[in-house]
């Protein structure tokens, strides 16, 4: 029997289908070379998957570092196959009953590995996941354990696309299985475009059943703007900077009053790097949803290392820039709509006359809009512009509504609903269309959620969220005057396209969808903390079930409702409610002692 056949006999117990595929296929993906230590090493595509000097020691170092984060009951999933030195080393340092799975994107690579190195007894209990990423995730979820992903970088890199799909599938399925209640602090900005988004985020989290601590800094906007009126730029910048620092300290004090499971900030939230570093030291999980163009708002360069998670509306270059600036985890999370706000409206005839037009644009007077929108004036159709910051745009005065005053969200929704063709033109600092057109703005989703028809400048990420059957786009603005008559004359096609876009938003692009995905990403990264709560592991019934034959613990938990989340502080509170003169059992005194220690370690200030 060959080494490959002996290894196949070991793998058969965990995945007989995988063995059949290896036996019927071919290898030769790996280039096997001798390391200086005398054992086999490997390259793939000209890149080393293991050390050229000592693969065994390298694997042992990796395994020791990873083992520190692994928790009891978790299913440890290793990304990266290579010659499996790292898997063997991890198996040795973890407890014998810890379950380990190996993600196998390339059956040919595993076949090569099994012709070179013996698996031995350490390979017998491994769970091998091959096939599509989605099928692999389904198999892992059948284990009914918290899942912790570990990546052996050099061996994982050649299969980055497969592993990315695997991660998305894991996140998606985790999002669908959320059930527990988190406490989430949402930190909003003082002012700006991300302020209403913070409100949408808050509502979405609450609708998912989570408890939200809303830290609203917009109440301080008047003071901040007053300082902005100072003539001396140095005084203005100094005072506004110090004011932001005070609000950052206020945020930390608010968190100290009731420590949350997650601190979620929206772009421009006044949290300074020192405060974020202090929160990290105190083991708080922090996340930022950066709903801005990273090229235009660049303060992320100084803040990148402060947050545990960054969620961004742009992809490759944005994510890489943040990682190079010190961000640990960066994920793509596009904008969305809130159907309770962005919705079809029943308008009166008077409202349709007031807010309606054949063509309309809603937004601020950025330079590129001032340059392009005049081409829509002077045609047979009616054209209206709504929004502020249009001072000096004299050629647009015939279309400008309310003298260029800012309009509120309710008015904006009326305009969307009353207009036959909404022009959605992304802002940019230049005079034409955005030359680096990637992210999709909130208005695209909001218009669609209203069931309103739109013409939007094409974005590289638009196809990720809408098809050409749902949203009509243009690549040159000079196309728009020719597109307008076509769509105005075809009411049925226009209405059908808008309806398809609305259905797509309802199915995939609400803030509830986005918050489910965000929490799933955090839960997958922290299966023992956020992940445990989302799975319902901290609910009373689950805790009693896991308490086994410990009657003292079961008695402490019995007073809580079966679906209630129970933490140490809750048990301590129920004990203290007995009053100062109550006679307490040994286990109750121990709970109170642990809760006092918890309070001391959570002392933020």
N, C-alpha and C positions, 0 to 999 in steps of 0.2 A: 504494500500500500504506500503510495507516494505521500509526501508532506501535505500537498494540496488536498488529497483525499481524506487524510486524517483530520485536517482542519475543517473540511466540509462536514464531517461527522459531528464535530463540536457545534457548528453553526446550525445544523439541521434541527436541533432541539428548539432553537429560537425562531427560525424562519426557514422551513423546508422549501418554500417557493423561491427564496433567494438562492439557495443552493442549486436548484434546478436551473435558474438563469445563469449562474456562474459556470456550471458544467457545460451548458450549451453555447456559451459565448466565448469571447476571446479577451485577453488582457493586453499586455504590452503598452499600457498607459504610463507606467512608471519606469524610470531609468534607475536600475539598482546599482549602487556603488558602495565600495567599502569605506567606512568612516575610519579616521585615524586610530580610534579605540579598538578597531578590529571587527566591529559588528557591521551589519548592513545598514546603509542609509539610502535615501531615494530622492530623485528629482522628478518634477513634472513640468513639462513645458520649459525646461531649462532652469527652473527655480527649485531650490532645496526645500523639501518638506520637513526634513529633520536636520539636526546638526551634522555638519561634515566632520566634526571632531569627535563628539561623544553624544549620540542620540539618546542613550539611556539616561545619562545625567540630566540632559536637557529636559527629558520627559518627567523625571522625578521632581525637578525644580518646579515645573509647571503644575504637576499634580498636587504638590504640597501647598502651593499658592491658591489653587482652586478649591481644595478640600475645606479650607477655612470658611468658605461661604455656604457650603452644603449643609442642609438641615435634615434631621430625622424625618422619615416618611417621604421625602422628596424623590421623584424620579429624575435622575441626572441624565440629561441628553447631551452627548458630545458631538459637536460639529467638526468634521475633519477626520479623514480616515488615515491616509498615509500608510505607514507600516505598523500602526497601532501601538507604538511604544508608550504613547501618552495614555491610552486607554488602560493598558496593563498597569502602568504606574498608578493611575487613579484608583483602579480596582484594589490595589494593595493598601492604599492609605485610607480608603473609606471602610466603614463597618461592613461586615459580611452580608448583612441583610439590606444594605442600601442598593436599590435597583439602579442599574446603569443601562442606558440605551445608546446606540451608535447610529447616527443619521448617515445613510449611504447613498449619496447622489449618484455615484459612479460605480456600477457593479464591476466594471472592468478593473478599476483601481483596487477594489477589495480583492478581486481574484488575484491580481499581482501580489498583493500583500500576503495572501494565504499560500502562495508558492514559495515564499522566502522565509517566513517566520512561523514557528509553532504557536498556536493559541494556548495550549495547555489548559489546566483546570480553570484558570481565571476567565476564560472565554465562555464557559458553559452556561452561565446565568445571564449573559448579555442579551439585550433585546435589540435585534437588528431591524432597522426601518429603511426599506428600500421602496422604489416605485415613485409615484408622484408625490410631491410635497404634501398635498391634501390628504392622500391615503395614509401617508406616514404619520401625520398629525392625528388622524382618526384612530390609528392603532395605539398611539401613545395615550390618548384620552381614555381608552378602554382600561388602562391601568388604574384609573380613578385615584391618582396621586397628584400632589403639587408638582409642577414641572419646572426644573431649573436648567436653563441652557448654558452650556460651557462651549467656548470656541477655541480650538487649537489653531491659531491663526495661519501659520504657514501651510498646513494641510487643508484648511477650509477655504483659503483664497481662490484656488482654481475652480471651485464650485459655488462662487458667490451668488450667481443668479438663482440657482436651485435653492440655496439656503435663504435667500431673500424671500422667495415664494413660500418657503417653509415657515419663516418667521411671520409673514403676513397671514398665512393660514392659521397658525397658532394663535395669533392675536385676534383674528376674526372669530374663531371658535370660542376663545376665552370671553370675548365681548358678548357673545350670544348666551353664555352660561352664567353671566353675572347675576348674583342674587343677594349678596350681603350689603349692609349699609355702612358707608364710609362717612367720616367727618372730614370735610374739605374746606379749607380756607381759600376763598377767592379774593385775590388782591387786585383791585382795579386801579386805573390811572387817575390822575388829577383831572384830565380833560383829554380831548382828541378822539380820533376815529375808533380807537379800541374801547372807549368807554361804553357805548351801547352794546358792543360785542360781549363785554364782561357781564352785562345784564342778561343777554341771551344764554351765556354759559351757566350763569346761576340758575336760571329757570330750567335748563336742560338737566343739570345735576339733580335738582330737586325732583323733577319729574321721574328720574331714574331711581328715586327713593333714598338719595343720600342727604345727609345733613350738611347744610352750607353755612359757613361763617363768612358773611359778606363784609369785607373791609373796604368801605366806600370812601375813597379819597376825593371824590368829586365835590364833597361839601367844603373842601379847602380851596376850590378853584378861584373864588373871588379874591382871597388873600394872595394867591400866587400871581394872578393877573395884575393886582395892584402893584406888586413888586416889579412886574414887567414894565410898568409905566415910568419907572425911574429913568432919568435922562442919561446918567452916567453908566456906561456899559459895565464897568468894573463892579460898581455897587449892585447893579441889577443882577449880574451873574453870581456874585458872591451870596447875596441874600436868597436868591432862588435856589442855589445849590444847598445852602444851609437849611432852608425850609424843607427841601426834599430829604435831607438827612434826618431832620426831626420827624417827618412822617414815616421814614423807615424805622426809626426807633419806636414810634407809636405802633407800627405794624407788629414789631417784635413783642411789645408789651401786650398787645391784643392776643397774640398767639400764646403767650405765657398764661393768660387767663384760662384758656381751654385748648390745650394742645391738639391739633388735628392730625389725621392720618397723612394728609397731603396738603402742601401749600402750593396753590396754582395761581401764578401771576399772569396778567395780560400785558401786552407790550406797553412800555412806558410806566409801568407800576413803580412807585417810588420805593424800591428796595435797593440798598447800596450793597456793594460787594462785601464789605466787612460784616454787615448784618447777615448776608447769605452764608458767609463762611462760618459765622457763629452758629447759625441754625444747623448747618451741616455737622459741626462739632457736637451739637446736642442731638444728633441722629434724626433730625427732621428731614422728610422727603420734600424736595422742592422741584417745581416744574414751571417752565415759561412757555406760553403759547405766543410766539412772536408773529403777530398778524400784520406784519409790515414788510416792505421791500427791503431786504438786507443791504442792498446797494445804496439806498438813500438814507436810511436811518442806521447809523453805524455804531451806536453805543454798545452793541452786543460784543464788540471787540474787547471791551474792558470787563464785561459781565459774564462772558462765556463760561468761565470756570466756576461761577457761583452757583449755578443751577445744576441739579442732578440730571434733569431732563430738559431738552429743548424740543419744542414742536414748531415747525416752520411751514410756510406756505410755498416754499420753493424747494427745488431738488438739488442735484449733484453739486454744483459749485457752491451754493449756499451751505449745504450740509458739510462739505469739506472745509470751507472757510471757518465755520464754527468749531469743527474738531481741531483744526490747527490753532485756533485761539484758546483752546483748553476745554471745550465742551466734552462731556463724557458720553452722553447718549443724545443723538439727534434723529428725529423722526419727521417725516413729511405728514402734514395734517392740513388739508386745504380748507378754505372757508366754507360757509354753510348758510342756511336760512332758518329762521324761527317761524314755523307756520302759524303760531298764535299771533304774530305781528305781521309777517309778510304773507298776505292771503288775498284771495279774491274778495271784492267788496261790491255790495249792491248800492250803486250810486243813483241819486236823483237826477232828473234831467238837468236841473240847474247846476249840479256838481259836474256833470259831464260837459256842460258848456264851459264852466269855469276852469276846470282842470284838464279837459281833454284837448287833443290836437291830432292831426294826422301823424306828425312826427314830433318827438320831444326829447330833450336831454335834461337830466338832473345831475348836478354836481358843481364843484367849485371851478373857478376860472383859471385853471392852469394854462401855461403858455401854449402847449400843444393844442388845447381845445380852442383857445382864442384864434389860433392860426387856421384850424381845420373847419370849425363849425360854420363860418360865414358862407361856405359853399352850399349850405342847405337853405339859405335865404333867397327869396326871389323866384320861387318855383310855384306851380299851381297848388301845391299842398300847403297846409298850415304848419307852422313850426314854432315851438315854444322852448325857452330855456328857463330852468328853475334852479335856484341856488345863489350862493354869494361869491364874493371876491371877483367880481366882473368889472370893477372900476376901470374906466379908460377904454373899455371895449366898445367904442362908439358904433362900429359896424354891426354889432350884435344887439343894439338897443331895440330894434323893432321886434325882436323875439324875446327879449328879457322880461321876465314876470316879476311882479312885486318890487320893482326897482332894484332887483338884485339882493333882496333880503334873504337871510337863511330860512329854510323851511324845516318844519319838524317832521318826525317820522310819519305821523298820521297823514299829513299833507302829501308827503312823498308817495305813500301807498295809493292815495287817490289819483295822483298823476299817473302812476304806473298802470292802474286799472282803467283810467279813462283814455289813455293814449293808444292809438292803433299801432304805431311803430316806435318803440323806445330805442334810442341810440345809446349804446353802452360803450363809451370811449375811455379806456384806461388812461390815467394821468401819467405824464413823464416830464422830465425837466427840459427835454428838447422841444422842437417845434413841430415834429411830425408824430408818427406812431412810435410806440416804444421800440427801440432797436434791440432791446433784450427782453422781449415779450415772453415771460414764462408764467408767473403766477396768475391765477384767476381771481378777480376782485369779488368782494361780497355782493355787489350789485347784480352780478350774473346770476347768483343763486336766488337773490331776493326777487328779482323780476320773474324768474321761472316759478318761484313759489306762489306768486300772485296770479299765475296763469297769463302773464303779459308777454307779448311778442317782443323780441329784441334783435337788434343787429349789433354784434360785438366785434371789436377788433380781435383778430385771431391770436391765440396764445399757444405756446408749445405744450402747456399742460391742460389745455381746454379739452382735448380728446380723452383725457383721463376721467373727466367728470360729465361731459355731455357729448352726444354724437351729433353728426351733421343733420340728423333727422329731428333733433330736439332744439338746437340753437343754430341760427344762421350767422356766419361770421364773414368778415372781409379782411383781406391782407393789405389793401391799399385804400386810403380814404376816398380816393377819387372813384372807387366802385360804388360808394353809397348813393350818390344822386341817381345812378342808374338802377340800383336795387329797390329804391323806395317805390317807384310806380308799379313795379312788378308785384310787390307784396300788397300794396294798397288795393290793387285790382282783384286780388285773390283772397277774399275773406276766409273761405273754407280752409285753404292751405295754411294761412296764417294762424287761424284758430287751432287747427290740428297740431301744428308744430308747438305752439305754446302749451297745449294740453299734454303733449308728450314730455315736454320739459318739466312741467309741474309734477307729473307722475314720477319722473326720475328723482326730483328733489325729495318728494315724500318717501320714496323707497330707500334713498341712499345718502341724501345730502342735508339732513337737518342737524342742528346742534346736538340733539340727542345722539345721533349717529356718531358725531365727532367726539363727544365726551365718553361714549362707550368705548371707542377705539383708544382714546387717550388713556383711560383707566386700565384697559386691557394691556397696553404697552407697559404701564407702570407695574401692573400686577404680574405680568410674565417676568419682568426684571426682578421683582421682589415677591416671589411666591410665598415666602414666610410672613410677609407683612400685609401689604395691600392685597396681594393675591389671595391670602387666607381669608380675609374679610369678604372679598368679592365672591369667593366660592361658598361662603356661608359657614366656614369652619369655626367662626367665633360666635355662632348663634347657640342659644341655650341647649336645644335638642342635640346638636352635634357635639357640644362639650360634654354633656351627660353621657352620650354614647361612647366618647373617647375616655371618659373617666374610669371605665372598666369596673373593677371591684374595689373602688375606693369610696366607701360610704360617706366619709367626711366631706369629700369634694361634692358628691352628689347632693348632700343635704344643703350645702352652700348655694348650689345652682337651682335647687328645686323651687325657690321663691320667684324665679323669673319666668316670663312667658316663653313658650317653646320657640317662637320665631324671633325673639329679642336677642340683639347682640349684647354679649356680656363681656366686660373687661374687668381687670383687677380693681379699678377705681369704683366700678359699679357694685362689686361684691363688698368692698370696704365701706361704701356709702350705706349699704343695707345693714351692715353690722353696726355702724355708728348710730343708725336710726333707732337702735334699741335703747339708747340713752346712756348717760355717764355712769349710772349705778348698776348696769346690767352685768350679770355674771357671764363671762365669755369662755368658750371652749378654747383648747390649745390651738386648733386650726384657725379659729377666728382671730386670735391674737397674732398668729403668724401672717395672716392676710393684712392686718392693720400695719404690721411692721414693714412688710414689703411695699405697701402703698405709701408709707412715709418715705421710704427710700426712693420710690419712683418720683415723688414730689420734689425731693431734693435734686435729683439728677435732671429734672425738667426745669429747674430754676434758670430761666433765660437771662434774667437781668442781674 
